[in-house]
Amino acid sequence: MLGDVGLDVAAVLAQAGVDPALMANPDNRAPTELVSRLWRAAAEYSGNPAIGLLSPHVPKPGNFDIVGYAMLTSPNLRVAIENFARHLRLVSDAASIELDFKDASVTLHLRLFGGREPIPRQRMEFDLLTLLTFCRWVAGKPIRPLGVYLVWPAPAEIAPFEIAFQCPLHFEADFNGIEFARADIDTKLPGFNPGLAGVHEGLVQQRLAAFDGASVSVKIREEITRRLAGGEPRREEIARALHLSDRTLTRRLNDEGTSFQKLLDETRCDLAQNYLARPNMTLAEVAYLLGFADQSAFFRACKRWFDSSPGQYRARLGGAGASRAPSLQRV
């Protein structure tokens, strides 16, 4: 994409600290902090805060792994999006999608997990536009969403957003996402093929089985996320939920070079970024949703994660979409 819009790709990668060899293997996964640094470098190098909206966005099912092909042969866009949300971990372990169904619409909430760095708005804008463009492609028509929602303030120049999304725009929202009309997502897809859909679903399940079997960490993080609002989950509790003994869970985490406490801390850190990006959510609410016993414990955790207080970090998130990106830092 960077090359398509005329940037010196090698220079941008060097500025972001990205080794080009990382992209030689399509199965490689880049740390989420590295992806954020790359988007910051692209915005800074180009001097264009709307860099995430400039790609021609030619959709390719392969960009979403086997999940993309499963979407293409789904009966309608609703099923396609549901499948994508359910199997997203095959594409990325730094994102999640939630769907909110109403009588006349369905809203897709996209969350990105940034690790120890704020998510640049360019990264979120690119991902939302990529999802929308792919949905338009599999639907075979120019779907016009009921609205696109972004947590950041409106930029000085709105035109790139209007051209890219072609729908009402809502800035300073409580979430990042897209609202679709039920009539659009319930329409039969032109590529629907029951036979191929079954083949693709079988391949997805095989990949999921291999992926989940190789990594117990992903399942543990999912269980932690579900339980945090009820207080800090215990390792033994998670082990029971996964039908593992506490000893087996600990051994498998050791094999993966991590620990339950590290996964708990990383999950809280990722969720904290998403919650702090919502201006209408109080710090007390964030501390509760992260399972902290009190706000002081949450404050200490933020100082350790981000080297700043929750309020200071929220201010940093609010400024992540500035026309000039902040100086890059190694993590």
N, C-alpha and C positions, 0 to 999 in steps of 0.2 A: 504494500500500500504506500509506504514511504517513497519507494521508487516511482510509483505511478504518478505521484503528485510533484515529482521533480526534485526531491531532496537527495542530498549526498548520503546514501544509506550507510556507507562505511563510517562517515564522520559522525552521524547520529548514534550509531551503535557504539563507537568509541567514546563519545561523550557520556553515554549511559552506562558504560562499563560492561557491555554485552559482548561476549565472545562469539563471533560469527559461526564458529564450529558447533555451537549449541543447536543451531537450526539445521544442521546437516542430517540429523536423524529425526524423522517425523514423530517418533514415539517419545522424544525427549519432552520433559515438562520444565518450564522455567519457573524459578521462585517468583511468587506474586510481587515481592518487592522489586524484582528486576523488571517486570512488566510495567510497573508504575514509573520506575526511573526512565524507561524507554519513552513512555508517553510524555513525561516532563521534558526530556531532551528534545523530542520532536517539536513540542510547542515552543520551546526556547530557541531551538536552532532555526525554525521557520519564521518565528515571530508572529505566528498565526494561532490565536487561542482556539479557533474552530477547526484545527487540523484533523480532529477525529471525524469530521463530517465531510471531508473532501474526497474520500475514496470513491471510485466508480461503483464499488460494492457489487461486483459481479458475483452472484452466489454460486457456491459449489457444494453439493452435498458432502463431499469428502472433507470439507473444512470442519464438519461436525462428526467426523468418524462415521461408524455404521449407524449412529443415531440419525444422521442427516438423511440417509436412504430410507430408514424406517419412517421418518416424517413424510418423505416424498410420496410413499405409497399408502399413507393413512387414509381412512375414509373421509375425514374432514379436518379442518384446521384445529378444531378444539382437541381432537384426539392427538394430532401431531404435536401440539404444544404440550399437552399432558405427558406424552411420551418423552419429549425433550426434557421437561422438568424432572421427571422421574429418573431419567438415565443420564442426567447432566454430569455426574461424576466421571463418566467415560471421556468427557470432553475437557472438563476442568474441575479441579478440587478447590478452586479459589472463587467459586460462584455458587449461588443457589437461586431457585425460582419458586415463587409461591403464586398460586392462582386464586383470585377472589371472584367467585361467581355471583352475579346478580341476575334479575329477571331479564334485563335488556342488554347487559354487557358482561364482559369478563376482563378483569384487570390483572396484568402480569406484573408482579413485583420482582425486580432483579436486585440481588445483593451481591456485591463483590467483597472479598476478604483481602485486605491489604497487608496483613502481617504487621510490621513495625513502621510502615510508612502510610501517609494519607493517600487515598485513591484520587488521582487527578481527574477532573471532570472530563477531560478528553477521552480517557479510557472508558468511562461509563457511557459517554455519548456514542462512541464508536460501537460498543457492544450492543446498545439498544438499537442503533440504526442497522447493525448487521442482522440482528434478530428480526426486525421489521422487514428488511429487504428480503430475507430468506422466506418469511411468511408470505410476502407478496408473490414471490417466485413460485412457491409450491401451490399457491392458490390460483395462479394463472391470471391474476387481475390486480389492478392498482388499489389495494386495500387502503382506505383512509381511516386511520384510528379515530376514536372519539376524543383522544387526547394523549399527549406524552407528558410525563411528570418528571421533574428534576428537582433535587433538593437545593441546588445552588441558586443564587440570585440571577436574575436575567442579565445576560451579557450586554455590552454596549451596542453590539451589532446583532440584530435578531434575524436578518435575512438568511444567513446560512442554515439556521434551524428550520425556518419556514420552507426553504427549498428542499432540505433533506427529508423532513418528516411529513410535510404536507398535511398538517392537521393542527388543531388547537394546541398551544403550548402552555404548560403550567409550571412556573418556576417557584422556588422556595416552597416546594411541596413537602409532604411528610415522607415521601418514598421516591425511589427511581423506578419508573415503569411505563407501561403502555396499556391503554384501555381500548379494547376492541368491542365492536357491536356484536351481539349474539348472532345476528343475521349473517355477518361475515364469517365468523368462525364455525358456524354450523353448515355452511355450504359445502357440498360434495367436492372433493379435490379432483382435478382432471387426471392426476396420476394414480388414483386409487386402484389398487390391484390386490384382491384378497390373497391370491397365491403368493405374490412377492412379499406382501405385508407379513404373512406368516413366516416366510423364509428370513426376512429381516429381523423379525421379533426373536426368532430362534437364535440368530447370530448375536443379537444384543444380549440375550440371556447368557449365552456362552461367554461373551466378553465380560459381563458383569460377574459371573461366577469366578472366572479367572482373576479378575481385578480384586474382588472382595476377598477371595481366598488368599491372595498374595499379601493383602494389607488389612490387618485388623484395626489399624489406626483410624481408617475412614469410618468404620462402623462405630468405634468408640466415640469419635467426635460427634457423630450424629446423635448418639444416645446422650452425650453430655449436653448438647444443645437443647434437646427435648426436656431435660430435667432441671436446667439451671434456675429457672424462675421459682422452683420449689426449694431452693437452697443448694449449697454445694454438694454435688453427688459424690458418693463414696465409690471407691474402686470395686469393692465387693458387690455393690448394687449393680454396677455396669456389667460385671462378669456374669452375674445371674441372668441379666437381660439378654446376654449374648450366648447363654447356655454353655458357659465356660467356667472352669474352676478359677479361683483367684490366682492360683499358682500358674495355670496354663496361660491366662491372660498376661501375667507379668513376664513369663518366659517369651511369649510371642512379641511383646513390645520390646523386650531386650534384643531379640533377633532383628527387629526393625530399627534399632538404634535410638529408641525413645523410651518414654515412661508415661504412666498415667498422669502424673502431676504436670509434666511438660505439655501433654495434650490438653489438659484442663486449662492451663495457663494460655496456650495458643488459641484455644477456642474462645475464651473470654476476651482476649485481645482483639480477635477478629470481629466478634460481635460488638465490642465497645466502639469500634470505628463506625459501624453501621448505626448504632443507637445515637452516638454523639453527633452524627450528621443530621439527625432530625431535630430541628430547632425547637419544636413544640414538646419534646420529651425532657422532663426535668432530670437533673443529676440523681435525685433520689430514686426515680423510676428506673434509670439505667443501672444503678447499683443493685436494685432489687432483681431486675431481669437477669443480671449476671451472677446472681446467687451469693452476693456479698452480705455478710451479717450486718454491716453498717457502712456509712459513706466514707469513713476514715480509711477502711480497708480498700475501698475502691480508689480513693485518692492516692494511696501508697502504690497500688498496682499501676495506675496511670503514670506516676512518676518513674516507675521502673520500666514500663513499656515504651513510653513516648518522651521521657525526660521533661514532662510538663504536667500541670494539673489538668483535670478533666475540662475545666473552663478554657484554659489556654489551648488545649488540643482542639476543642470545638471551634475556637477562633481560627486555628490553622486550617481546619477542614473547610471553613467558610471561605478562606482565601485561596484554596487550592485551584480555583479556576481563573486566577488572575492572568492577564495577558502575558506577563513575563513570569515564567516558572521560578520557584525558589531555587537556590543553589543546590546542586546534587550532592547527596551524602552517601557514603558507603555504609552499609548496615552489616 
